[in-house]
């Protein structure tokens, strides 16, 4: 099986995620990267979108999940992963990273980030 990758990098959202209530009330800037491993064989031969992973759908799913306030980025990431695997039956693996800009840690930090990598069972 081929291991081809469709990626959307640097998706930016203003959202209301965080462990502390103040974070969920005030909101923050987030950056999301998604990499979907699939097989381009059909698309590369047919020039047809049905043979690949549609990155517009990746964006739509990510945007919808980013709009639901969540305490932990890990939970947010898992929800996005679950929806992407459901949407793309040809996805063999998905990597997602979610970064929070200027996290409230008591000092100067550009961003905190979680990265999750899952493969289809």
Backbone as CSV, one residue per row, in Angstrom:
resi,resn,N_x,N_y,N_z,CA_x,CA_y,CA_z,C_x,C_y,C_z
1,UNK,0.841,-1.195,0.000,0.000,0.000,0.000,0.874,1.242,0.000
2,UNK,0.458,2.216,-0.779,1.160,3.496,-0.818,0.884,4.281,0.446
3,UNK,1.831,5.140,0.797,1.643,6.035,1.935,1.799,7.458,1.432
4,UNK,0.685,8.018,0.995,0.641,9.383,0.499,-0.021,10.246,1.570
5,UNK,0.286,11.527,1.575,-0.193,12.397,2.648,-0.839,13.658,2.095
6,UNK,-2.040,13.950,2.599,-2.713,15.222,2.358,-2.585,16.015,3.656
7,UNK,-2.103,17.252,3.565,-1.904,18.070,4.767,-2.595,19.413,4.643
8,UNK,-3.086,19.892,5.758,-3.511,21.285,5.912,-2.726,21.805,7.108
9,UNK,-1.929,22.819,6.871,-1.061,23.343,7.922,-1.379,24.800,8.197
10,UNK,-1.318,25.160,9.463,-1.493,26.554,9.843,-2.933,27.036,9.821
11,UNK,-3.892,26.132,10.045,-5.287,26.576,10.152,-5.408,27.388,11.441
12,UNK,-5.897,28.610,11.348,-5.968,29.483,12.512,-7.410,29.720,12.921
13,UNK,-7.627,29.650,14.230,-8.963,29.816,14.794,-8.874,30.622,16.089
14,UNK,-9.875,31.423,16.339,-10.057,32.015,17.661,-11.113,31.154,18.333
15,UNK,-10.754,30.544,19.467,-11.662,29.577,20.088,-11.561,29.662,21.610
16,UNK,-12.396,28.886,22.269,-12.570,28.988,23.716,-12.234,27.669,24.406
17,UNK,-10.974,27.274,24.303,-10.506,26.032,24.906,-9.532,26.357,26.031
18,UNK,-9.582,25.562,27.085,-8.624,25.711,28.162,-9.143,25.101,29.440
19,UNK,-8.234,24.696,30.283,-8.603,24.069,31.542,-9.289,25.061,32.477
20,UNK,-8.819,26.308,32.464,-9.354,27.315,33.374,-10.569,28.016,32.752
21,UNK,-11.548,28.311,33.603,-12.784,28.950,33.141,-12.491,30.245,32.395
22,UNK,-11.525,31.006,32.859,-11.179,32.274,32.206,-10.753,32.052,30.754
23,UNK,-10.030,30.983,30.492,-9.609,30.674,29.119,-10.829,30.385,28.243
24,UNK,-11.791,29.675,28.810,-12.982,29.322,28.042,-13.910,30.515,27.874
25,UNK,-13.771,31.531,28.716,-14.584,32.743,28.597,-13.949,33.764,27.654
26,UNK,-12.643,33.977,27.797,-11.942,34.998,27.006,-11.564,34.511,25.615
27,UNK,-11.221,33.251,25.504,-10.781,32.713,24.224,-9.307,32.977,23.963
28,UNK,-8.823,32.411,22.876,-7.413,32.522,22.516,-7.256,32.147,21.044
29,UNK,-6.076,32.400,20.516,-5.748,32.011,19.150,-5.133,30.615,19.153
30,UNK,-5.556,29.805,18.194,-5.072,28.441,18.058,-4.617,28.195,16.626
31,UNK,-3.664,27.289,16.467,-3.186,26.884,15.149,-3.257,25.358,15.088
32,UNK,-3.862,24.841,14.015,-4.050,23.397,13.869,-3.402,22.928,12.567
33,UNK,-2.674,21.813,12.658,-2.095,21.145,11.491,-2.660,19.734,11.434
34,UNK,-3.046,19.288,10.242,-3.577,17.933,10.052,-2.857,17.292,8.881
35,UNK,-2.423,16.040,9.073,-1.782,15.251,8.017,-2.524,13.912,7.936
36,UNK,-3.084,13.620,6.774,-3.846,12.390,6.575,-3.084,11.496,5.605
37,UNK,-2.723,10.305,6.079,-2.038,9.324,5.233,-3.090,8.486,4.523
38,UNK,-2.938,8.369,3.202,-3.917,7.668,2.380,-3.189,7.037,1.193
39,UNK,-3.894,6.741,0.166,-3.308,6.176,-1.051,-3.834,6.980,-2.242
40,UNK,-2.933,7.625,-2.964,-3.311,8.470,-4.097,-3.468,7.700,-5.408
41,UNK,-3.366,6.388,-5.397,-3.370,5.609,-6.637,-4.557,5.933,-7.537
42,UNK,-5.758,5.950,-6.975,-6.960,6.205,-7.773,-6.944,7.639,-8.289
43,UNK,-6.672,8.595,-7.434,-6.686,10.008,-7.845,-5.605,10.315,-8.871
44,UNK,-4.437,9.713,-8.711,-3.345,10.018,-9.637,-3.587,9.441,-11.029
45,UNK,-4.420,8.416,-11.113,-4.768,7.835,-12.408,-6.022,8.476,-13.010
46,UNK,-7.011,8.777,-12.158,-8.306,9.220,-12.664,-8.483,10.731,-12.695
47,UNK,-7.623,11.456,-11.955,-7.760,12.913,-11.832,-9.132,13.262,-11.245
48,UNK,-9.585,12.430,-10.307,-10.902,12.577,-9.722,-10.771,12.772,-8.220
49,UNK,-11.488,13.735,-7.667,-11.423,14.055,-6.241,-11.847,12.887,-5.362
50,UNK,-12.748,12.041,-5.852,-13.199,10.904,-5.053,-12.064,9.925,-4.750
51,UNK,-10.958,10.019,-5.442,-9.842,9.108,-5.221,-8.829,9.612,-4.213
52,UNK,-9.161,10.686,-3.491,-8.211,11.239,-2.527,-8.969,11.788,-1.323
53,UNK,-8.270,12.456,-0.454,-8.864,13.082,0.725,-9.099,14.552,0.402
54,UNK,-10.318,15.003,0.533,-10.689,16.371,0.209,-10.290,17.293,1.359
55,UNK,-9.333,18.182,1.134,-8.866,19.024,2.233,-9.885,20.075,2.645
56,UNK,-10.868,20.370,1.793,-11.957,21.254,2.230,-12.756,20.594,3.356
57,UNK,-12.943,19.285,3.250,-13.639,18.552,4.310,-12.804,18.527,5.594
58,UNK,-11.487,18.388,5.457,-10.608,18.443,6.636,-10.830,19.767,7.350
59,UNK,-10.830,20.858,6.587,-10.999,22.181,7.178,-12.373,22.318,7.851
60,UNK,-13.425,21.890,7.164,-14.779,22.019,7.704,-14.925,21.257,9.020
61,UNK,-14.442,20.031,9.061,-14.520,19.221,10.281,-13.726,19.881,11.403
62,UNK,-12.528,20.342,11.093,-11.686,20.984,12.105,-12.360,22.239,12.637
63,UNK,-12.896,23.051,11.746,-13.571,24.289,12.158,-14.766,23.994,13.059
64,UNK,-15.560,22.993,12.703,-16.729,22.637,13.513,-16.310,22.206,14.916
65,UNK,-15.289,21.390,15.019,-14.836,20.917,16.333,-14.161,22.029,17.132
66,UNK,-13.484,22.938,16.459,-12.846,24.058,17.157,-13.884,24.982,17.781
67,UNK,-15.106,24.968,17.276,-16.149,25.859,17.794,-16.797,25.332,19.073
68,UNK,-16.464,24.108,19.475,-17.029,23.502,20.684,-16.008,23.644,21.818
69,UNK,-16.343,24.459,22.822,-15.436,24.710,23.936,-15.053,23.409,24.638
70,UNK,-13.761,23.253,24.900,-13.221,22.026,25.483,-12.148,22.396,26.496
71,UNK,-12.080,21.675,27.599,-11.055,21.953,28.608,-9.663,21.550,28.138
72,UNK,-9.553,20.356,27.574,-8.238,19.827,27.219,-8.055,19.739,25.707
73,UNK,-6.894,20.160,25.236,-6.578,20.048,23.816,-6.542,18.580,23.387
74,UNK,-6.180,17.709,24.302,-6.155,16.279,23.994,-7.545,15.773,23.616
75,UNK,-8.564,16.229,24.323,-9.945,15.832,24.002,-10.370,16.419,22.666
76,UNK,-10.023,17.667,22.440,-10.322,18.323,21.169,-9.672,17.559,20.013
77,UNK,-8.397,17.233,20.172,-7.681,16.492,19.130,-8.317,15.150,18.840
78,UNK,-8.744,14.448,19.882,-9.373,13.140,19.680,-10.688,13.261,18.932
79,UNK,-11.472,14.288,19.251,-12.738,14.490,18.530,-12.492,14.730,17.040
80,UNK,-11.488,15.548,16.733,-11.171,15.819,15.324,-10.702,14.536,14.649
81,UNK,-9.830,13.787,15.303,-9.355,12.517,14.744,-10.515,11.569,14.457
82,UNK,-11.419,11.423,15.418,-12.556,10.512,15.243,-13.381,10.906,14.025
83,UNK,-13.649,12.188,13.885,-14.470,12.646,12.751,-13.745,12.464,11.425
84,UNK,-12.440,12.711,11.393,-11.683,12.549,10.152,-11.630,11.084,9.731
85,UNK,-11.401,10.171,10.677,-11.410,8.748,10.324,-12.787,8.328,9.819
86,UNK,-13.850,8.877,10.397,-15.207,8.567,9.953,-15.450,9.093,8.533
87,UNK,-14.925,10.280,8.232,-15.160,10.911,6.929,-14.343,10.288,5.804
88,UNK,-13.158,9.770,6.145,-12.232,9.301,5.104,-11.886,7.830,5.322
89,UNK,-12.626,6.970,4.658,-12.415,5.529,4.833,-11.055,5.074,4.300
90,UNK,-10.436,5.859,3.421,-9.129,5.477,2.869,-7.966,5.957,3.732
91,UNK,-8.251,6.700,4.793,-7.176,7.187,5.667,-6.617,6.031,6.481
92,UNK,-5.312,5.814,6.370,-4.687,4.751,7.164,-4.065,5.305,8.445
93,UNK,-3.741,6.589,8.453,-3.192,7.234,9.649,-3.499,8.723,9.581
94,UNK,-3.611,9.329,10.753,-3.833,10.775,10.826,-2.966,11.333,11.942
95,UNK,-2.321,12.447,11.641,-1.563,13.185,12.650,-2.182,14.570,12.774
96,UNK,-2.420,14.987,14.003,-2.971,16.315,14.245,-2.167,16.983,15.344
97,UNK,-1.911,18.268,15.162,-1.330,19.045,16.252,-2.180,20.293,16.439
98,UNK,-2.400,20.624,17.711,-3.174,21.797,18.085,-2.285,22.638,18.989
99,UNK,-2.086,23.895,18.601,-1.245,24.797,19.378,-2.068,25.969,19.885
100,UNK,-1.848,26.321,21.137,-2.491,27.488,21.755,-1.435,28.580,21.836
101,UNK,-1.723,29.725,21.243,-0.788,30.842,21.296,-0.842,31.497,22.677
102,UNK,0.312,31.942,23.149,0.423,32.653,24.432,-0.336,31.958,25.564
103,UNK,0.003,30.705,25.875,-0.718,30.004,26.939,-0.439,30.649,28.303
104,UNK,-1.423,30.603,29.202,-1.267,31.232,30.515,-0.432,30.370,31.467
105,UNK,0.883,30.477,31.358,1.768,29.665,32.202,2.595,30.509,33.167
106,UNK,2.369,31.812,33.203,3.085,32.672,34.119,4.393,33.208,33.578
107,UNK,4.602,33.073,32.281,5.813,33.573,31.649,5.622,33.680,30.152
108,UNK,6.642,34.176,29.466,6.578,34.355,28.016,6.771,33.022,27.306
109,UNK,5.711,32.548,26.659,5.751,31.320,25.865,4.967,31.595,24.591
110,UNK,5.558,31.308,23.448,4.870,31.553,22.175,3.628,30.687,22.013
111,UNK,3.768,29.392,22.309,2.627,28.502,22.155,2.872,27.186,22.877
112,UNK,1.773,26.579,23.293,1.812,25.196,23.772,1.214,24.351,22.655
113,UNK,1.618,23.090,22.572,1.155,22.260,21.456,0.991,20.816,21.909
114,UNK,-0.069,20.190,21.423,-0.199,18.737,21.557,-0.176,18.164,20.143
115,UNK,0.394,16.964,20.011,0.409,16.264,18.743,-0.076,14.843,18.997
116,UNK,-0.998,14.406,18.168,-1.546,13.047,18.274,-1.406,12.356,16.930
117,UNK,-0.939,11.120,16.957,-0.791,10.316,15.748,-1.550,9.009,15.970
118,UNK,-2.505,8.744,15.085,-3.319,7.531,15.219,-3.341,6.801,13.883
119,UNK,-3.395,5.472,13.965,-3.533,4.648,12.775,-4.858,3.894,12.852
120,UNK,-5.382,3.603,11.688,-6.659,2.859,11.631,-6.382,1.422,12.052
121,UNK,-7.270,0.903,12.890,-7.135,-0.496,13.377,-7.328,-1.464,12.247
